Structure formats: C-alpha cells, structure tokens
C-alpha cells in the first residue's frame, strides 16, 4: 500500500479492511464493521505503524490489540511477520480471533492478558498502541523496561500514546478517553498520560535510538508516534 504515514487510510482502503468484520448473516451485528471503517478512515495510527514496522520481519507482539485491526492492516500491506495480539477485554479478543480465522490470517493469534498484572513472554518487535495512559506511572515504566528486553536485532518498539503537556489537545484526549469508558467501549478510565522527556530518557538509558513524531492528523487528539530500536 502507498499511503502517507501521517494521514488515515483513504475510504477504499478503510472499507476493504473493515469488510473483514462484516457478519456472515445480512442481519448480523455490524457494530465492529462500522467502528473499524470509521477508525481506519479517520485516524492516521495504522499507516504510521505500518511504516514503522516495514523492513523488519521480527515477530510482533501487539499489546492492547483490541479487535486486531493492526493484523489485518499488516497483511494488506504485505507484511507477513508473525503476529500475536493481547488485550484485557475477553470479548474483543474472542471477536478478533473469530474474524482472523474467518478471513484466513496466517500466523495470527490472540490472547486475553491484563497488562497491569502480566507481561507476556516475547522476543521480536512490540507495539503499544493507545495503552500507556491506562497504566499508572510505575506500571508504565515497568512495562517499558520489560518490552525493551524483548527487542531483538532488527526489532522495533512502536508506541502510540497521548502525551501529558497541558495542551488543548491533551485536554480533549482526556475527555474523550473518559467518555469511551463511560459508554463501555474501554473497560478502564485513563490513569496517567506519559511525560515525553521522562519517556525519552528511559528509552535513551536503555540504549535505544528513538524518534517522537506527532500523529494526530486531522483529529483533535494529542497523539504521538514513538519508534525505538537498537542501533547497529
């Protein structure tokens, strides 16, 4: 696919990926399809992550995978790396696995994991997308330490997170995340948004080369893409 990494997918691509979530029966529940199509067509998250992972064939652990949209985007992008998605929402994981199986996504699996209590074993690349704000500061730092230890040569750590900087975008992000919890889409309210200098310092201290890039596109949210790897 040829898409700008700072812009969402065009309508045709968003719809093509979202069709995987259509129910088998014409009268089935289409919530996941409409949500996926809207998400893919409005949020530059997935084009940004796809670019960050290109060139690496290291197995990918997707922490907080939700419905598994990244797995479908990777396959459409021609990236065949092994994919493992984990999330604390058992119902989303069930639906993600069902859709992946229905659409024949090779080397793709999903598991229920509560990242506040468990860090999965893994060696390869790691994606942490819109997750850190649901952890306390100490748990954020612990998770980053653990995933840094998972990185293999050529592997990437890809983080998308809102940052705490006192901006209008930051306030809008906090309000929206709370609303997502109130309507039941997210199981937990946000606890702490990462501080950019502190996060950069932790990654630098681990010997990683890191880039921070804004990834909010036309959205009102304070989202950033952070990509880290070991030099050499």
C-alpha positions in Angstrom: 0.0 0.0 0.0 1.1 3.6 -0.7 -0.3 5.9 2.0 1.1 8.9 3.9 2.2 7.7 7.3 0.6 10.8 8.9 -2.8 10.6 7.2 -5.5 8.0 7.7 -6.3 5.4 5.0 -8.4 6.5 2.1 -12.0 5.4 2.1 -11.5 2.5 -0.2 -8.7 1.0 1.9 -10.5 1.6 5.2 -13.6 -0.1 3.8 -11.5 -3.0 2.4 -10.0 -3.8 5.8 -13.2 -3.2 7.7 -15.1 -5.7 5.5 -13.4 -8.5 7.4 -15.6 -7.6 10.3 -18.9 -7.9 8.4 -21.2 -10.6 9.9 -21.9 -13.7 7.9 -25.6 -13.1 8.1 -27.1 -10.0 6.4 -29.0 -9.2 9.6 -26.0 -9.8 11.9 -24.5 -7.1 14.2 -22.4 -4.6 12.1 -21.0 -2.6 15.0 -17.5 -3.8 14.6 -17.6 -3.2 10.8 -18.8 0.4 11.2 -16.4 1.1 14.1 -13.5 -0.3 12.1 -14.3 1.6 8.9 -14.6 4.9 10.9 -11.4 4.3 12.8 -9.4 3.4 9.8 -10.7 6.3 7.8 -10.1 9.0 10.4 -7.1 8.0 12.5 -3.6 8.0 11.0 -2.5 5.4 13.5 -2.2 2.4 11.2 -0.4 4.0 8.3 2.1 5.3 10.8 2.6 2.0 12.5 2.9 0.1 9.1 5.7 2.4 8.0 7.5 2.0 11.4 7.5 -1.8 11.0 8.4 -2.1 7.3 11.8 -3.7 6.8 11.6 -5.9 9.9 10.5 -9.5 9.9 10.7 -9.9 13.7 7.6 -11.4 15.3 5.2 -8.7 16.6 3.5 -8.6 20.0 0.6 -6.1 19.9 -0.1 -5.1 23.5 -3.7 -3.9 23.8 -4.7 -5.1 20.4 -8.5 -4.6 20.7 -10.2 -6.1 17.7 -6.9 -6.8 15.9 -7.1 -4.2 13.2 -3.4 -4.0 13.0 -3.1 -7.7 12.0 -5.4 -7.0 9.0 -3.6 -3.8 8.0 -0.3 -5.7 8.1 -1.5 -8.4 5.9 -3.0 -6.0 3.4 0.4 -4.1 3.4 2.2 -7.3 2.5 3.9 -7.7 5.9 3.9 -11.4 6.7 5.6 -11.2 10.1 4.1 -13.4 12.9 1.5 -11.5 14.8 0.3 -12.0 18.4 -2.3 -9.7 19.9 -3.2 -9.4 23.6 -5.8 -7.4 25.4 -7.7 -7.4 28.7 -11.1 -7.4 27.0 -12.0 -11.0 26.6 -15.0 -10.2 24.3 -12.9 -8.2 21.9 -10.3 -11.0 21.8 -12.9 -13.5 21.1 -14.3 -11.4 18.2 -10.7 -10.6 17.0 -9.8 -14.3 16.8 -13.1 -15.2 15.1 -12.6 -12.6 12.4 -9.0 -13.6 11.9 -9.9 -17.2 11.5 -12.8 -16.4 9.1 -10.5 -14.4 6.9 -7.6 -16.8 6.9 -5.0 -14.5 8.5 -1.9 -16.7 8.6 0.4 -16.8 11.7 -2.0 -14.6 13.7 -3.3 -15.3 17.2 -5.0 -13.5 20.1 -4.9 -13.9 23.9 -6.5 -12.4 26.9 -3.9 -10.6 29.1 -4.2 -7.9 31.7 -1.1 -5.8 31.2 -1.5 -4.2 34.7 -0.6 -7.6 36.2 1.1 -9.7 33.5 3.8 -9.1 30.8 3.8 -11.8 28.1 7.0 -13.6 27.2 8.2 -12.5 23.7 11.2 -11.9 21.5 10.9 -9.6 18.5 9.1 -6.3 17.9 6.5 -4.8 20.2 3.6 -2.4 19.5 1.9 -0.5 22.4 -0.9 1.5 20.8 -3.1 3.7 23.0 -2.4 1.7 26.1 0.1 3.6 28.3 -2.5 6.1 29.6 -4.4 3.3 31.2 -1.5 2.4 33.5 0.0 4.2 36.4 3.4 5.8 36.1 5.2 3.0 37.9 3.4 0.4 35.7 4.2 2.3 32.6 7.9 2.3 33.4 7.8 -1.4 34.3 6.1 -2.2 31.0 8.7 -0.2 29.0 11.5 -2.0 30.8 10.0 -5.3 30.1 9.3 -4.7 26.4 12.8 -3.2 25.8 14.2 -6.6 26.9 12.0 -8.3 24.3 13.6 -6.4 21.3 15.8 -8.5 19.0 18.2 -7.1 16.4 16.2 -5.5 13.7 13.1 -5.4 16.0 11.1 -2.2 16.6 9.3 -0.8 19.6 6.4 1.2 18.3 4.3 3.3 20.7 1.3 5.5 20.0 0.2 7.5 23.0 -1.2 10.8 24.0 1.4 12.9 26.0 0.9 15.0 29.1 1.9 18.5 28.1 -1.0 20.8 29.3 -2.2 21.5 25.7 -5.7 21.8 24.4 -5.2 18.6 22.5 -4.2 16.9 25.7 -7.4 18.1 27.5 -9.5 16.9 24.6 -7.8 13.5 24.7 -8.5 13.1 28.4 -12.2 13.9 28.0 -12.6 11.6 25.0 -10.9 8.7 26.8 -13.2 9.1 29.8 -16.3 9.1 27.5 -15.1 5.9 25.9 -15.0 4.3 29.3 -18.5 5.7 30.2 -20.1 4.2 27.1 -18.4 0.9 27.7 -16.0 0.8 24.7 -13.0 0.9 27.0 -13.1 -1.1 30.3 -11.0 1.4 32.2 -10.5 5.1 32.6 -7.2 6.6 31.8 -4.8 6.9 34.8 -1.7 8.8 33.7 -0.6 10.2 30.3 3.2 9.8 29.7 5.6 12.7 30.1 7.7 13.0 26.9 11.0 13.9 28.5 10.7 11.1 31.1 9.8 8.5 28.4 12.6 9.6 26.1 15.1 9.5 29.0 14.0 5.9 29.8 14.4 4.7 26.2 17.7 6.5 25.8 19.0 5.0 29.0 18.2 1.5 27.6 20.4 2.3 24.6 17.7 2.8 22.1 17.6 5.3 19.2 14.2 6.9 19.4 12.0 9.3 17.4 8.9 11.2 18.6 6.6 12.3 15.8 3.1 13.9 16.1 0.4 11.5 14.8 -2.9 13.3 15.2 -3.6 14.1 11.6 -6.9 16.0 11.4 -8.1 14.7 14.8 -8.2 16.9 17.9 -6.2 14.5 20.0 -2.6 14.8 21.3 -1.4 11.5 19.8 2.3 10.9 19.1 4.2 8.0 17.4 7.3 6.9 19.2 9.6 4.4 17.4 12.7 2.9 19.0 15.3 0.4 18.0 18.8 -0.7 19.0 21.4 0.9 16.8 23.7 -1.2 14.7 
